Amino acid sequence: MSSDSDPRLITGRFGSPVSDPSTFVSGGEILVGKLVSTLLGSLWLVVAAGWITVTQTIVQIHVSLLDAAAEMYYNIIVAFGENASRAAFVTWGEAFRAATETSPLLAPALFSIEIVVVAGLLVVATRRWA
C-alpha cells in the first residue's frame, strides 16, 4: 500500500510512513496502550542509541591510548637508534684520533685493526644473544 492510496499515512523525509495523530484516537477516546507502546519504543531507541554512543566513545578512548603507546614506543626506538648511531660516530672518531695520536704513520693500520676487533666482538655478541 503506497502513501498515495492511504490518506492517513504521511510520507516522512526518507520515504518511511509517519503515523497520523488520528491513529491514536478511536471514537473520540485516546488509545492509551498504542500511545504508551509508541512512547516506550521511542524511549528504547533513545537508550539504545545512547548506549551505542557510550560504547563507541569508550572504544575510541582505548584506541587513542593504544595509538599514544605505539607513538611512545616508536619515539623511544627512534631516539635509541639515533643515539646509537651518534654514539657509533663518536666512538669511531675517538678510535681514529687515538690511532693518529699513537702513530700518524701507522694510523690507517691501527684503525683497520680496531674496526676488525670491534666487528668481531659484535659478531660474537650477536651469535651469543641470538
C-alpha positions, 0 to 999 in steps of 0.5 A: 500500500503506497502513501498515495492510496492511504490518506492517513499515512504521511510520507516522512523525509526518507520515504518511511510512513509517519503515523497520523495523530488520528491513529491514536484516537478511536471514537473520540477516546485516546488509545492509551496502550498504542500511545504508551507502546509508541512512547516506550519504543521511542524511549528504547531507541533513545537508550539504545542509541545512547548506549551505542554512543557510550560504547563507541566513545569508550572504544575510541578512548582505548584506541587513542591510548593504544595509538599514544603507546605505539607513538611512545614506543616508536619515539623511544626506538627512534631516539635509541637508534639515533643515539646509537648511531651518534654514539657509533660516530663518536666512538669511531672518531675517538678510535681514529684520533687515538690511532693518529695520536699513537702513530700518524704513520701507522694510523690507517693500520691501527684503525683497520685493526680496531674496526676488525676487533670491534666487528668481531666482538659484535659478531660474537655478541650477536651469535651469543644473544641470538 
